Amino acid sequence: MIRFAAIYWDPKPEIFVLPIINWPILWYGVLFALGFAVGFPVFVGILTRFLGKSEKKKAVAITDRLTLYMIIGTVIGARVGHFLFYEHPENYLNDPFEIFRIWEGGLASHGAAIGIIIALVIFSYRIAPIAPTLNWIRLLDFVCVPTAFAAVCIRVGNFINQEILGTPSSLPWAVVFGHPADGSMPVPRHPVQIYEALFYLAVFILLWRLTFVRSFLLRRGKLIGLFLILVFGFRFFVEFIKVEQSHLITVSTLTMGQILSIPAVLAGLFFFQFERGK
């Protein structure tokens, strides 16, 4: 069966190993960091367009402070979400420190979304004295743009780690993973990680371009609404060709990813259609 696949994929998860301390530098970690590194100037540009060119220094200062909140909210939310939604409780109760090993993969996008919202709510109250117009919904509008790019990086990292697997496929671009993370057989599969990465890249480009359109930049809720509808709407449908990731789902017509995507899409529709704040 393998001989019919177009691609055989079995890379090493590490780029290289630091000498002396023998510490591996992993592709996943580098790509995760790249998402934030690219997101920083993207967010500064969006915030500068909103506040005005004369406020660029203020935009940089706000972004600099926000980055720490975003990293903490993303990592904690994504890791906690992964263990709550996709792992049996005993897996992390037996080894609590596993939650800190983000370089091994296992980040839930739905958990990350919750973590980011909490971080932005806290941050919006902290900066209210110097930026009263930047409430948490407005921040969500602007943050969702670089977040879409970060999602691209994470899915490429998943592809390198041979995790978040697709279902078996006979399509000419099916990929055989040499060592799947779940220990399954190396058979041709849908490269769903690449499907998602390409779609999220298109979402990133679309949202970034819309930040130059004043009706989207100034109308609160439009960007985050569109982000939630597109990203989690696509996530719902791509789950049909994914292997179920959650150990908590035994009998269900929907995957855990689909169940969690439905409220995200509904929230997106609410923001896009009914949020009228300016």
N, C-alpha and C positions, 0 to 999 in steps of 0.2 A: 504493500500500500504506500509506503514511503516514497518509492521511486516515481510516483506520479505527481508528487508535490513540486511546486516551482521553487521553493526556498527551504533550505535546511538551516536552522538557526540555533546556534549553541555557543554564544559568547561567554567570556568570563565576566562575572559581575563587577570585578575590580579593574580599575584602569592600571594601577601599579601598586606596589607595596612600599611604604616608607622604610628605608633601611634603619637598622639599629633597633628602633622601637617596634618594627614588624607590624605596622598599622596599615591595613588596606584602604586605599582611596577608591570608593565605589562609584560607578556611573550614576546610580540612583541618587546618592547624596550630592554629587556635582550638579546633576540636572535639577534637583530640588532647589539648590542654591542659585542656579542660573535663573530660575523662575522669579526669584526675589530680586536678583541683580538687574534683570531687564525690566521688571515691574516698577522699580524705583523711578527711573527717568520718565517712564510712561505716565505714572501717577503725577509726577511733578508737572509734566506738560499739561495734563488735564486740569489740575488744580490751578495752574497759572492762567489757563484760558478762562476759568470760572471767576477767579479773583481779580484778574487783570494783569497785564504784563509788568506793571510797576510793583506788583506784590510777589514777584518770583522768589525773592529771598524768604519771604514768609511761607510760601508754598514749599520750599525746600526744607525749612525748619519743621513744618507740620509733618511732611512726609518722613523726615528723619525720625521723629518721635513715633509716628504711626507704624513704621516698619517693625519695631520691637513688639508692639501689640499684635500686629498681623502674624508675625512668626510664632509667638506664643499661642495665639488663638488657633492658628492653623494646625500646628503640631499637636497640641493637647486635644483639640476637637477631633482631628482626623484619627489620632491613635485611640482615644477613648471610644469614638464611634466605631472603629474597627473591632475592638474587643466586645463592645456591647451588641453590635448588630451581626457580627460574622463569626465570633468565636464562642465556644463553650466557656462558661465562667471559670471552670476548674483550670483551664489553660493559662489564664493570667493570675489566678489566685495561687497556683503552685509556683509561679515565677513572676512576681509583681514587677521586677526590674525589666521584664521584656517590653513593657510599654514604652520605655525610653529608647529602645533600639530601632529608631526610625530608619536607619540605613539598611535594615533588613527588609524594608517594604512594609506593607500593611497599613495603608492610610485610606480611610473611608471618606469619600468626597462629601457625603451627606453630613458626617460628623464635623468635617472641616467647615462646612457652611454654617453650622450652628456655632462652632467656636469663633468664626470670624464675626458673626452678628453680635455675639456677646462682647467680643473685644471692641467692636466699633461703638456699641452703646456706651461702654465705659469710657472709651477715648473721647467720644463726642461731649460728654459731660466734663471731662478734664480740660478740653480746649475751648469750651463755651465762652469764657471771658475774652479770648483773643479772636475767635472765629465763630460767632453766634449763628451764622448761616449754615454752618457745616453740622447739621444734625445727623443722626445715624443713618437715616434713609439716603440723604445726600451722599454721605460717605460710601454707602453701599453702591450707589450709582457709579461712583468714580473707581472704587476698588474692584468692582466686577470686571473691569477691562483688563488690568494686569493679571487678575485671577484666572481669566480665560487662557492667558499665555502660560501661567504656571501649570494649569491642567494639561497643556500640551507636553510640557517637560516631564510631568509625573507619569503620563501614559507611555512616553518613550522609555522612561525608567522601568516601568512595568514590563515593557516588551523585552528589554535587556535582561531583566530578572526572570523572564519566562513565567510570569504570574498574570492573574486576571485572564484566564484562558478562554478562547472561543470554542464552540462546539466543532466536532469533526466536519470537514468539508472536502468536496472533490473539485472545487474551483481551481483554476490554474495558478492563482496567487496564494493558495493555501500554504500555510507555514508549518513545518515540522519542528517542534521545539525539542532539542536534544535531551534536555533535563528539565522537564516541567516542574515548577515549584511545588505542585501538589502531588508529585510522585507518580502521575499517570503515565500511560504509554505514549511514546513519541509517534503520534499519528498526525496527518495533515489536518490543520484547524483554521478556522477564520482568524485572521490577525486582528482581533477586535480592538487591541490596544492602538493599532495604527489607524483603524477606522475612527476611533474616538479622537486621537491626536490630530488628525487632519480636520475633523469637524470642529474641534475646539479652536484650531488655528484660524479657520474661516470665521468663527464667532468673534475671536479676538480682533481680527482685521475689520470686521463689520462694526463692532462696538467702538473701536478706536476711531474709525472714520466718522461715526455718528457724533463723537465728542466735538467735532468741528461744526456740527449743525446746532444752532442755538436752541431750537425747539426741543432737542434731546438733552443738550447740556444743561439748560436752565429749568426744564420741567421735571420736577422731582418724581422719581419712581419709574421713569421710562426705561432707562438703561438697565437697571437691576431687574425690572419686569421682563424685558426682552431676554436678558441673560438666563434667567430661571426657566423661562418657557423653552428656549432653544436648547440649552445644555441638558436640562433634566427631561425634556421631551425626547430628545435624541437618546438619552441614557435609558429611558423606558423601552424604546423600541430595539435598541442594540442588545438589551438583555435577553432577547429571544434567541440570540445566537451566542450567548455566553454560558459557560459552565457555572452553575450556582455556587456562589462564594461563601454563603452563610451556612454554618453548621447548625443553625437554629431552625432553618426551614426544612421540614421533613415532607409534608404533603401540602402542596399549594399550587394553584395555577399561575401564580405570580412569583417572581424571585424577590429576594429581600431588596435588591436594587430598585425594582419596579415599585414595590410597596412604598419605599422611602421617596421615590421620585414624584409620586402623585401629589402629595401636599406641597412639594417645591414648585411644581407647575401651577397649581392653584394659587399659590402665593404670588407667582409671577404674573398671572392673569389679573390678580387684584391690584398689584402695584401699577401695571401697565394701563389698566382701564379705569381704575377708581381713585388712585392717589392723585389728588389735584393740587398738592402743595407746590409752592414756588420757592 
